[in-house]
Amino acid sequence: MFLLAFFGFGAKAGMMPLHSWLPRAHPAAPSHASALMSGVMVKIGIFGILKVAMDLLAQTGLPLWWGTLVMAIGAISALLGVLYALAEQDIKRLLAWSTVENVGIILLAVGVAMDGLSLHDPLLTVVGLLGALFHLLNHALFKGLLFLGAGAIISRLHTHDMEKMGALAKRMPWTAAACLIGCLAISAIPPLNGFISEWYTWQSLFSLSRVEAVALQLAGPIAMVMLAVTGGLAVMCFVKMYGITFCGAPRSTHAEEAQEVPNTMIVAMLLLAALCVLIALSASWLAPKIMHIAHAFTNTPPVTVASGIALVPGTFHTRVTPSLLLLLLLAMPLLPGLYWLWCRSRRAAFRRTGDAWACGYGWENAMAPSGNGVMQPLRVVFSALFRLQQQFDPTLRLNKGLAHVTARAQSTEPFWDERVIRPIVSATQRLAKEIQHLQSGDFRLYCLYVVAALVVLLIAIAV
């Protein structure tokens, strides 16, 4: 029953290997609907897994391999999700693959919590649920923000292709500022909310080192390595997204003529950006509230936050001293002074501005670094996973000097989709055609099917 529920709800959450619908659905939906899908709809799948595993089936005890399986699938989803996100040129598909990654991070923490229930370890259970629920909330905020930002860009440029964007920070400054906060949050850069929830996920993985189960002592370090690689690739992914989209030179006519979106769209993005900052700064207040939910959900002894970064057994009345966030808040007033010194140093030095050197040829915007160029080393290393498909455009990309360079678009065909999902879909379609004659439209025949099925069920119950 657990496996059926896990894979059923996991398909709704977009976990691997049942993720294929998600990168196709998000680009097809309006951006505000994509924000709702990623922020709310996929979380229903996570809730279903938690409800079945930690409520309906927890009374009889959870086998240890259940949580370990959830951890393994979560780690794989996180790592492969961010790799496929890095390979995308479509801004909404990139964000969709990032949702797969973040669902994997949430499942990683859920797996730790399930292992805590199996071992009757309240600290492990609650810290795992804290990381999962906190990241679930944070992902809804910063991913909703990024989808709204992508929608604002698409409404002005009429394209999903990041290679046709560029220099939008000057033309859409409010959108750029909001998306910058979203990119920093989703990359788990402190002191934003993505860092806080991933930090608690890290703590849950560190807590596995004190359990006696050898399997978990091995699984913990492996999961930490995969999460660390995922974090580094996520930073690379959103540096690519922000840099190609908002920085550099405009890569299309629409990018050159882009204007800021209406105030109503700006307010929606700034509200989510403010929540990303606010939740990070109020983490020491919010974490005990989330742990109270985790305690009530699992009926485990309470634990609380101490020193802002550590989890120890205790009561909810323990004093919270978020020293790390306090230091960051004290350092923030220094930022204007540092900015003033930087501006002064720029004025003091003599600089001459001009076009970038292009090997003696005239500079063209098409010569600017591209997302494909940034991604090329990883495309080569993970070529078996990406299954690149290339389409060549006979029109010239450059009209000076390098006359034989043509435009080229690359798309990815994930290995799992090509080798597993597509054959299953084809086999299902063939089977449907074979049994199509059973649906004749004769009502009497349908009644016979119902009676026959009832007889078979009664015989099965009797036996």
URSUL-V926114 format. One record per pair of residues at least 4 apart in sequence whose C-alpha atoms are under 8 Angstrom apart, sorted by the first residue. I is the first residue (numbers start at 1). GAP is how many residues later the second one is. D is the distance in Angstrom with one decimal. If there is no record, write none. Layout:
I&GAP&D ; I&GAP&D
This chain:
1&4&6.2 ; 2&4&5.8 ; 2&50&7.2 ; 2&51&6.9 ; 2&55&7.9 ; 3&4&6.1 ; 4&4&5.9 ; 5&4&5.9 ; 5&5&8.0 ; 5&43&7.8 ; 5&44&6.9 ; 5&47&7.2 ; 6&4&5.6 ; 6&43&5.7 ; 7&4&5.9 ; 7&11&7.8 ; 8&4&6.8 ; 9&4&6.3 ; 9&35&7.9 ; 9&36&4.4 ; 9&37&6.9 ; 9&39&5.9 ; 9&40&6.2 ; 10&4&6.1 ; 10&5&5.5 ; 10&8&7.1 ; 10&35&5.8 ; 10&36&7.1 ; 10&39&7.4 ; 11&4&6.1 ; 11&5&7.9 ; 11&7&4.9 ; 11&8&6.3 ; 11&34&7.5 ; 12&29&7.9 ; 12&30&5.9 ; 12&32&7.5 ; 12&33&5.1 ; 13&6&7.9 ; 13&28&7.6 ; 13&29&4.1 ; 13&30&6.2 ; 13&31&7.0 ; 13&32&4.6 ; 13&33&6.2 ; 13&90&6.9 ; 14&4&6.2 ; 14&5&4.3 ; 14&6&7.7 ; 14&7&7.7 ; 14&8&6.2 ; 14&28&6.7 ; 14&85&7.8 ; 14&86&5.8 ; 14&89&7.1 ; 15&4&5.3 ; 15&58&7.6 ; 15&59&7.4 ; 15&62&6.0 ; 15&85&5.9 ; 15&88&6.4 ; 15&89&6.5 ; 16&57&6.9 ; 16&60&7.4 ; 16&61&5.2 ; 16&84&7.5 ; 17&60&7.8 ; 17&399&7.2 ; 19&4&7.7 ; 19&81&7.2 ; 20&4&7.2 ; 20&397&6.8 ; 20&401&7.9 ; 21&4&6.0 ; 22&4&6.2 ; 22&74&6.4 ; 22&75&7.7 ; 23&4&7.1 ; 23&70&5.4 ; 23&73&5.1 ; 23&74&6.1 ; 24&4&6.7 ; 24&69&7.4 ; 25&4&6.3 ; 26&4&7.9 ; 26&5&7.9 ; 26&8&5.3 ; 26&11&7.8 ; 26&66&6.5 ; 26&67&6.8 ; 26&70&6.2 ; 27&4&7.9 ; 27&7&7.7 ; 27&65&5.3 ; 27&66&6.0 ; 27&69&8.0 ; 29&4&6.0 ; 29&5&5.9 ; 30&4&6.2 ; 30&121&7.6 ; 31&4&6.2 ; 31&116&5.8 ; 31&117&6.0 ; 31&119&7.1 ; 31&120&4.9 ; 32&4&6.4 ; 32&115&7.0 ; 32&116&6.1 ; 32&119&7.3 ; 33&4&6.0 ; 34&4&6.0 ; 34&110&7.9 ; 34&113&6.6 ; 35&4&5.8 ; 35&108&6.7 ; 35&109&4.3 ; 35&110&7.5 ; 35&112&5.3 ; 35&113&6.7 ; 36&4&5.5 ; 36&5&6.7 ; 36&108&7.0 ; 37&4&4.7 ; 37&5&6.3 ; 38&4&5.8 ; 38&5&7.7 ; 38&58&7.7 ; 38&61&6.7 ; 38&102&6.8 ; 38&105&6.9 ; 38&106&7.1 ; 39&4&7.0 ; 39&100&6.7 ; 39&101&3.8 ; 39&102&7.0 ; 39&104&6.6 ; 39&105&5.9 ; 40&4&6.7 ; 40&100&6.7 ; 41&4&7.5 ; 42&4&7.0 ; 43&4&6.2 ; 43&93&7.1 ; 44&4&6.2 ; 45&4&6.4 ; 46&4&6.3 ; 46&61&7.8 ; 47&4&6.0 ; 48&4&6.1 ; 49&4&6.0 ; 50&4&5.5 ; 50&5&7.3 ; 50&60&7.7 ; 51&4&5.2 ; 51&5&6.5 ; 52&4&4.9 ; 52&5&6.0 ; 53&4&5.3 ; 53&5&6.0 ; 53&9&7.7 ; 53&61&7.6 ; 54&4&4.9 ; 54&60&7.2 ; 54&63&8.0 ; 54&243&7.8 ; 54&244&6.5 ; 55&4&7.2 ; 55&242&7.6 ; 55&243&7.3 ; 57&4&7.0 ; 57&5&7.2 ; 58&4&5.9 ; 58&59&7.9 ; 61&56&7.8 ; 61&57&6.5 ; 62&4&7.0 ; 62&52&7.4 ; 62&53&8.0 ; 62&55&6.8 ; 62&56&5.0 ; 63&4&7.8 ; 63&55&6.0 ; 64&4&6.6 ; 64&50&7.9 ; 64&51&5.8 ; 64&54&5.5 ; 64&55&7.6 ; 65&4&5.9 ; 66&4&6.4 ; 66&45&7.7 ; 66&48&7.3 ; 66&49&7.7 ; 67&4&6.2 ; 67&43&7.5 ; 67&44&4.2 ; 67&45&6.3 ; 67&46&7.5 ; 67&47&4.8 ; 67&48&4.9 ; 68&4&6.2 ; 68&43&6.1 ; 68&44&7.6 ; 68&47&7.0 ; 68&148&7.5 ; 68&151&7.7 ; 69&4&6.2 ; 69&42&7.4 ; 70&4&6.0 ; 70&37&6.2 ; 70&38&6.6 ; 70&40&7.2 ; 70&41&4.9 ; 71&4&6.1 ; 71&36&6.3 ; 71&37&4.4 ; 71&38&7.3 ; 71&39&7.4 ; 71&40&4.6 ; 71&41&6.8 ; 71&152&7.7 ; 72&4&6.3 ; 72&36&7.4 ; 72&151&7.6 ; 73&4&6.0 ; 73&31&7.1 ; 73&34&7.6 ; 73&35&7.8 ; 74&4&6.1 ; 74&29&7.2 ; 74&30&3.8 ; 74&31&6.0 ; 74&32&7.2 ; 74&33&4.8 ; 74&34&4.7 ; 75&4&6.3 ; 75&29&5.8 ; 75&30&6.7 ; 75&32&7.9 ; 75&33&6.1 ; 75&148&6.2 ; 75&151&6.4 ; 75&152&6.8 ; 76&4&6.0 ; 76&28&7.1 ; 76&150&7.9 ; 77&4&5.5 ; 77&23&6.2 ; 77&24&5.7 ; 77&26&7.4 ; 77&27&4.7 ; 77&28&7.9 ; 78&4&6.3 ; 78&22&6.6 ; 78&23&3.7 ; 78&24&6.2 ; 78&25&7.1 ; 78&26&4.4 ; 78&27&5.8 ; 78&149&7.4 ; 78&152&6.4 ; 79&4&6.4 ; 79&22&6.6 ; 79&147&6.5 ; 79&148&7.3 ; 79&150&7.3 ; 79&151&5.1 ; 80&4&6.2 ; 80&21&7.2 ; 81&4&6.2 ; 81&16&5.3 ; 81&17&6.0 ; 81&18&7.7 ; 81&19&5.2 ; 81&20&4.4 ; 82&4&6.2 ; 82&15&6.5 ; 82&16&5.7 ; 82&18&7.8 ; 82&19&5.5 ; 82&148&6.6 ; 82&151&6.5 ; 82&152&6.1 ; 82&155&7.4 ; 83&4&6.6 ; 83&150&7.2 ; 84&4&6.7 ; 84&10&7.7 ; 84&13&6.3 ; 84&302&7.2 ; 84&328&7.8 ; 84&330&7.7 ; 85&8&7.3 ; 85&9&4.5 ; 85&10&7.0 ; 85&11&7.7 ; 85&12&5.0 ; 85&13&5.9 ; 85&152&6.9 ; 86&8&7.0 ; 86&147&7.8 ; 86&150&7.8 ; 86&151&5.1 ; 86&289&6.8 ; 87&7&7.9 ; 87&285&7.6 ; 87&288&6.5 ; 87&292&7.3 ; 87&299&7.7 ; 87&324&7.9 ; 87&325&7.0 ; 88&5&6.6 ; 88&6&5.4 ; 88&323&7.1 ; 88&324&7.4 ; 89&4&7.8 ; 89&5&7.2 ; 89&71&7.9 ; 89&72&5.6 ; 89&73&5.6 ; 89&74&6.9 ; 89&282&6.9 ; 89&283&7.8 ; 89&322&7.9 ; 90&4&6.2 ; 90&70&5.1 ; 90&71&4.8 ; 90&72&6.2 ; 91&4&6.4 ; 91&59&6.9 ; 91&69&5.6 ; 91&70&6.4 ; 91&71&6.1 ; 91&150&7.5 ; 92&4&6.1 ; 92&55&7.2 ; 92&58&6.9 ; 92&68&6.9 ; 93&4&6.1 ; 94&4&6.2 ; 95&4&6.3 ; 95&48&7.6 ; 95&51&7.7 ; 95&52&7.3 ; 96&4&6.8 ; 97&4&6.5 ; 98&4&6.3 ; 99&4&6.0 ; 99&44&7.8 ; 100&4&6.3 ; 101&4&6.5 ; 102&4&6.3 ; 102&37&7.2 ; 103&4&6.2 ; 104&4&6.1 ; 105&4&6.6 ; 105&27&7.7 ; 105&96&7.9 ; 105&122&7.7 ; 106&4&6.2 ; 106&25&7.4 ; 106&26&4.7 ; 106&27&7.7 ; 106&29&6.5 ; 106&30&6.7 ; 107&4&6.0 ; 107&25&7.1 ; 108&4&6.6 ; 108&24&7.9 ; 108&93&7.8 ; 109&4&6.4 ; 109&19&4.8 ; 109&20&6.5 ; 109&22&5.9 ; 109&23&5.1 ; 109&92&5.7 ; 109&95&6.8 ; 109&96&7.8 ; 110&4&6.2 ; 110&18&5.9 ; 110&19&6.0 ; 110&22&5.9 ; 111&4&6.2 ; 111&17&7.6 ; 112&4&6.2 ; 112&12&6.8 ; 112&13&6.8 ; 112&16&5.3 ; 112&92&6.6 ; 112&93&7.1 ; 112&96&7.9 ; 113&4&6.4 ; 113&11&6.0 ; 113&12&3.9 ; 113&13&6.5 ; 113&14&7.1 ; 113&15&4.4 ; 113&16&5.6 ; 114&4&6.3 ; 114&11&6.6 ; 115&4&6.2 ; 115&9&7.7 ; 115&10&7.2 ; 116&4&5.8 ; 116&5&4.8 ; 116&6&6.4 ; 116&7&7.5 ; 116&8&4.8 ; 116&9&4.3 ; 117&4&6.2 ; 117&5&7.2 ; 117&7&8.0 ; 117&8&5.9 ; 121&4&6.3 ; 122&4&6.1 ; 122&178&5.5 ; 122&179&6.1 ; 122&180&7.8 ; 123&4&6.0 ; 123&180&6.6 ; 123&189&7.6 ; 123&190&6.9 ; 124&4&6.0 ; 124&80&6.5 ; 124&83&6.5 ; 124&84&7.5 ; 125&4&6.3 ; 125&175&8.0 ; 126&4&5.9 ; 126&165&6.4 ; 126&168&5.8 ; 126&169&6.6 ; 126&174&7.7 ; 126&177&7.4 ; 127&4&6.3 ; 127&73&7.0 ; 127&74&7.7 ; 127&76&7.4 ; 127&77&5.5 ; 127&164&7.7 ; 127&184&7.5 ; 128&4&6.3 ; 128&72&7.7 ; 128&73&6.6 ; 128&76&5.2 ; 129&4&5.9 ; 129&162&7.6 ; 129&165&6.0 ; 130&4&5.8 ; 130&70&6.9 ; 130&71&7.9 ; 130&157&7.3 ; 130&160&6.2 ; 130&161&5.8 ; 130&164&6.8 ; 131&4&6.0 ; 131&66&5.4 ; 131&67&6.7 ; 131&68&7.7 ; 131&69&4.8 ; 131&70&4.6 ; 131&73&7.3 ; 132&4&6.0 ; 132&65&7.7 ; 132&69&7.1 ; 133&4&6.3 ; 133&157&7.2 ; 134&4&6.2 ; 134&63&5.3 ; 134&153&7.7 ; 134&156&7.2 ; 135&4&5.8 ; 135&59&7.0 ; 135&62&4.9 ; 135&63&6.9 ; 136&4&6.4 ; 137&4&6.7 ; 138&4&6.3 ; 138&55&6.3 ; 138&56&6.2 ; 138&59&7.4 ; 138&138&7.2 ; 139&4&5.5 ; 139&5&7.8 ; 139&47&7.4 ; 139&55&7.5 ; 140&4&5.8 ; 141&4&6.2 ; 141&131&6.0 ; 141&132&7.9 ; 141&134&7.4 ; 141&135&6.6 ; 142&4&6.2 ; 142&40&5.1 ; 142&41&7.8 ; 142&43&6.5 ; 142&44&6.4 ; 142&130&7.0 ; 142&131&7.3 ; 142&134&6.7 ; 143&4&6.1 ; 143&39&7.2 ; 143&43&7.5 ; 144&4&6.2 ; 144&128&7.7 ; 145&4&6.2 ; 145&33&7.5 ; 145&34&7.0 ; 145&37&6.2 ; 145&124&5.6 ; 145&127&5.8 ; 145&128&6.8 ; 146&4&6.0 ; 146&33&5.9 ; 146&36&5.9 ; 146&37&7.5 ; 147&4&6.1 ; 148&4&6.2 ; 148&117&7.9 ; 148&121&6.6 ; 149&4&6.4 ; 149&26&6.2 ; 149&29&7.5 ; 149&30&6.0 ; 149&120&6.9 ; 150&4&6.1 ; 151&4&6.0 ; 152&4&6.7 ; 152&23&7.4 ; 152&109&6.3 ; 152&113&7.4 ; 153&4&6.0 ; 153&5&7.9 ; 154&4&4.9 ; 154&5&5.5 ; 154&6&6.2 ; 156&98&7.4 ; 156&102&5.8 ; 156&103&6.9 ; 156&105&7.5 ; 157&8&7.6 ; 157&97&5.1 ; 157&98&6.1 ; 157&101&6.6 ; 158&96&7.8 ; 159&5&7.5 ; 161&4&7.2 ; 162&4&7.7 ; 162&79&7.6 ; 162&82&6.4 ; 162&83&5.8 ; 162&209&7.7 ; 163&81&7.0 ; 163&82&7.7 ; 163&88&6.8 ; 163&207&6.5 ; 163&208&6.9 ; 164&86&7.5 ; 164&87&4.9 ; 164&88&5.2 ; 164&91&7.1 ; 165&79&7.0 ; 165&80&5.2 ; 165&81&7.4 ; 165&85&5.9 ; 165&86&5.4 ; 165&87&6.5 ; 165&89&8.0 ; 165&90&5.4 ; 166&77&7.8 ; 166&78&5.7 ; 166&79&4.6 ; 166&80&5.0 ; 166&81&5.4 ; 166&82&5.7 ; 166&83&5.4 ; 166&84&4.4 ; 166&85&5.8 ; 166&89&6.5 ; 167&4&7.2 ; 167&78&6.9 ; 167&79&4.8 ; 167&80&4.5 ; 167&81&5.1 ; 167&82&5.0 ; 167&83&5.1 ; 167&88&7.3 ; 167&89&7.9 ; 168&4&5.5 ; 168&5&7.4 ; 168&8&7.2 ; 168&77&6.6 ; 168&78&4.4 ; 168&79&6.6 ; 168&82&7.5 ; 168&87&6.8 ; 168&90&7.4 ; 169&4&4.9 ; 169&6&7.7 ; 169&7&5.2 ; 169&8&7.9 ; 169&77&4.8 ; 169&78&6.4 ; 170&76&8.0 ; 171&87&6.1 ; 171&88&5.5 ; 171&89&6.3 ; 172&4&6.1 ; 172&86&7.4 ; 172&87&5.9 ; 172&88&4.4 ; 172&89&7.4 ; 173&4&6.1 ; 173&87&7.3 ; 174&4&6.2 ; 174&86&7.5 ; 174&92&6.7 ; 175&4&6.1 ; 175&85&7.4 ; 175&86&7.9 ; 175&91&6.7 ; 175&94&7.4 ; 176&4&6.0 ; 176&70&6.6 ; 177&4&6.5 ; 178&4&6.4 ; 178&91&6.1 ; 178&92&5.8 ; 178&95&5.8 ; 179&4&6.0 ; 179&63&7.8 ; 180&4&6.2 ; 180&62&7.2 ; 181&4&6.1 ; 181&92&6.1 ; 181&95&7.8 ; 182&4&6.1 ; 182&91&6.6 ; 182&94&7.8 ; 183&4&6.1 ; 183&55&5.8 ; 183&56&7.8 ; 183&59&7.4 ; 184&4&6.4 ; 184&5&5.4 ; 184&8&7.2 ; 185&4&5.9 ; 185&5&7.8 ; 185&7&5.3 ; 185&8&6.0 ; 185&9&4.7 ; 185&10&6.9 ; 185&91&7.1 ; 186&8&5.5 ; 186&48&7.8 ; 187&7&6.9 ; 187&8&7.7 ; 187&44&6.8 ; 187&47&5.6 ; 187&48&5.0 ; 187&51&7.1 ; 188&4&7.0 ; 188&5&7.4 ; 188&6&4.5 ; 188&7&3.9 ; 188&8&7.6 ; 188&10&6.9 ; 188&43&7.5 ; 189&5&7.0 ; 189&6&5.5 ; 190&4&7.8 ; 190&5&5.4 ; 190&6&7.6 ; 191&4&6.6 ; 191&5&7.6 ; 191&86&7.7 ; 191&89&6.3 ; 191&90&7.5 ; 191&134&7.3 ; 191&137&7.3 ; 192&4&7.1 ; 192&84&6.3 ; 192&85&5.5 ; 192&87&7.8 ; 192&88&5.1 ; 192&89&7.7 ; 193&4&6.6 ; 193&83&5.5 ; 193&84&6.5 ; 193&86&5.9 ; 193&87&4.2 ; 193&88&8.0 ; 193&90&8.0 ; 194&4&6.2 ; 194&86&7.9 ; 195&4&5.9 ; 196&4&6.5 ; 196&84&6.5 ; 196&87&7.2 ; 197&4&6.3 ; 198&4&6.1 ; 199&4&6.3 ; 200&4&6.2 ; 201&4&6.5 ; 202&4&6.2 ; 202&22&7.3 ; 203&4&6.1 ; 203&107&7.9 ; 204&4&6.9 ; 205&4&7.7 ; 205&15&5.6 ; 205&16&7.8 ; 205&18&7.5 ; 205&19&6.8 ; 206&14&7.1 ; 207&4&7.6 ; 208&8&6.3 ; 208&9&6.2 ; 208&12&5.9 ; 209&7&7.7 ; 209&8&5.5 ; 209&11&7.0 ; 210&7&7.9 ; 211&5&7.4 ; 211&6&7.1 ; 212&5&7.6 ; 213&4&6.4 ; 214&4&6.3 ; 215&4&6.0 ; 216&4&5.8 ; 217&4&7.2 ; 218&4&6.7 ; 219&4&6.0 ; 220&4&6.2 ; 221&4&6.2 ; 222&4&6.3 ; 223&4&6.0 ; 224&4&6.0 ; 225&4&6.2 ; 226&4&6.1 ; 227&4&6.1 ; 228&4&6.4 ; 229&4&6.2 ; 230&4&6.0 ; 231&4&6.4 ; 232&4&6.4 ; 233&4&6.0 ; 234&4&6.3 ; 235&4&6.1 ; 236&4&6.2 ; 237&4&6.3 ; 238&4&5.9 ; 239&4&5.7 ; 240&4&5.8 ; 240&131&6.4 ; 240&134&7.3 ; 241&4&6.0 ; 241&130&7.9 ; 242&4&5.6 ; 242&5&7.2 ; 243&4&4.9 ; 243&5&7.3 ; 244&4&7.1 ; 244&125&7.9 ; 244&126&6.7 ; 244&127&6.5 ; 248&120&7.3 ; 249&116&6.1 ; 249&119&7.3 ; 250&5&5.3 ; 250&6&5.6 ; 250&115&6.9 ; 251&4&6.5 ; 251&5&7.8 ; 251&114&6.0 ; 251&115&6.5 ; 252&4&6.5 ; 253&4&6.3 ; 254&4&5.9 ; 261&4&6.5 ; 261&5&6.8 ; 262&4&6.5 ; 263&4&6.0 ; 264&4&6.4 ; 265&4&6.5 ; 266&4&6.1 ; 267&4&6.0 ; 268&4&6.6 ; 269&4&6.2 ; 270&4&6.0 ; 271&4&6.3 ; 272&4&6.3 ; 273&4&6.6 ; 274&4&6.0 ; 275&4&5.9 ; 276&4&6.4 ; 277&4&6.3 ; 278&4&6.1 ; 279&4&5.8 ; 279&7&7.6 ; 281&44&6.8 ; 282&4&6.1 ; 283&4&5.6 ; 284&4&7.2 ; 284&21&7.4 ; 284&24&5.9 ; 284&36&6.5 ; 284&37&7.6 ; 284&38&6.0 ; 285&4&7.1 ; 285&35&7.9 ; 286&4&6.4 ; 287&4&6.1 ; 287&18&7.3 ; 288&4&6.1 ; 288&16&6.0 ; 288&17&6.7 ; 288&28&6.8 ; 289&4&6.5 ; 290&4&6.3 ; 291&4&6.0 ; 291&11&7.7 ; 291&12&7.3 ; 291&13&7.3 ; 292&4&6.2 ; 292&10&7.3 ; 293&4&6.0 ; 294&4&6.1 ; 295&4&5.3 ; 295&5&5.3 ; 295&6&6.7 ; 295&7&6.0 ; 296&4&7.3 ; 302&11&6.9 ; 302&12&6.5 ; 302&13&6.0 ; 302&14&7.1 ; 303&8&7.1 ; 303&9&6.1 ; 303&10&4.5 ; 303&11&5.1 ; 303&12&5.9 ; 303&13&7.0 ; 304&7&6.0 ; 304&8&6.2 ; 304&9&6.4 ; 304&10&6.0 ; 304&11&6.1 ; 304&12&5.7 ; 304&14&7.1 ; 305&4&7.0 ; 305&5&6.0 ; 305&6&5.0 ; 305&7&6.7 ; 305&13&7.8 ; 305&15&6.4 ; 306&4&5.4 ; 306&5&6.0 ; 306&6&6.8 ; 306&12&7.5 ; 306&13&7.2 ; 306&14&5.6 ; 306&15&6.6 ; 306&16&7.8 ; 307&13&6.2 ; 307&14&4.8 ; 307&15&5.3 ; 307&16&6.1 ; 308&12&6.4 ; 308&13&5.6 ; 308&14&3.8 ; 308&15&6.2 ; 308&16&6.8 ; 308&17&7.8 ; 309&13&7.2 ; 309&15&7.6 ; 314&4&7.0 ; 322&4&6.1 ; 323&4&6.2 ; 324&4&6.5 ; 325&4&6.1 ; 326&4&6.2 ; 327&4&6.2 ; 328&4&6.3 ; 329&4&7.7 ; 331&4&7.3 ; 333&4&7.8 ; 334&4&6.3 ; 335&4&6.1 ; 336&4&6.2 ; 337&4&6.3 ; 338&4&6.2 ; 339&4&6.2 ; 340&4&6.1 ; 341&4&6.2 ; 342&4&6.4 ; 343&4&6.4 ; 344&4&6.2 ; 345&4&6.4 ; 346&4&8.0 ; 355&8&6.6 ; 356&7&6.8 ; 357&4&7.9 ; 357&6&7.3 ; 358&4&6.6 ; 358&5&5.9 ; 361&39&6.9 ; 361&40&6.4 ; 362&38&7.2 ; 363&4&7.1 ; 364&4&7.7 ; 364&34&7.6 ; 366&31&7.0 ; 366&32&6.9 ; 367&31&8.0 ; 369&4&6.4 ; 369&5&7.4 ; 370&4&6.4 ; 371&4&6.1 ; 372&4&5.8 ; 375&4&6.1 ; 376&4&6.3 ; 377&4&6.4 ; 378&4&5.9 ; 378&5&7.8 ; 379&4&5.3 ; 379&7&7.0 ; 382&4&6.4 ; 383&4&6.1 ; 383&5&7.2 ; 384&31&7.2 ; 385&29&6.0 ; 385&30&5.3 ; 386&26&5.4 ; 386&27&6.0 ; 386&28&5.4 ; 386&29&6.6 ; 387&25&5.7 ; 387&26&5.1 ; 387&27&6.1 ; 387&28&6.4 ; 388&22&6.5 ; 388&23&5.9 ; 388&24&4.8 ; 388&25&6.3 ; 389&21&5.6 ; 389&22&5.3 ; 389&23&6.0 ; 389&24&7.1 ; 390&18&6.9 ; 390&19&5.8 ; 390&20&4.6 ; 390&21&6.5 ; 391&17&5.9 ; 391&18&5.3 ; 391&19&6.4 ; 392&14&7.3 ; 392&15&6.3 ; 392&16&4.7 ; 392&17&6.5 ; 393&13&6.4 ; 393&14&5.2 ; 393&15&5.9 ; 393&16&7.9 ; 394&12&6.4 ; 394&13&7.3 ; 395&11&6.2 ; 395&12&6.8 ; 396&7&7.0 ; 396&8&7.1 ; 396&9&6.3 ; 396&10&4.6 ; 396&11&6.4 ; 397&8&6.0 ; 397&9&4.7 ; 397&10&5.0 ; 398&4&6.3 ; 398&5&6.2 ; 398&7&6.4 ; 398&8&7.2 ; 399&4&5.8 ; 413&4&7.0 ; 413&5&6.7 ; 414&4&6.4 ; 415&4&6.1 ; 416&4&5.4 ; 416&5&6.5 ; 417&4&4.7 ; 417&5&5.8 ; 418&4&5.6 ; 418&5&7.6 ; 419&4&6.7 ; 420&4&6.3 ; 421&4&6.2 ; 422&4&6.2 ; 423&4&6.1 ; 424&4&6.1 ; 425&4&6.2 ; 426&4&6.3 ; 427&4&6.2 ; 428&4&6.1 ; 429&4&6.3 ; 430&4&6.3 ; 431&4&6.4 ; 432&4&5.9 ; 435&4&7.9 ; 442&4&6.7 ; 443&4&6.4 ; 444&4&6.4 ; 445&4&6.4 ; 446&4&6.5 ; 447&4&6.3 ; 448&4&6.0 ; 449&4&6.1 ; 450&4&6.2 ; 451&4&6.2 ; 452&4&6.3 ; 453&4&6.2 ; 454&4&6.2 ; 455&4&6.2 ; 456&4&6.2 ; 457&4&6.2 ; 458&4&6.1 ; 459&4&6.2
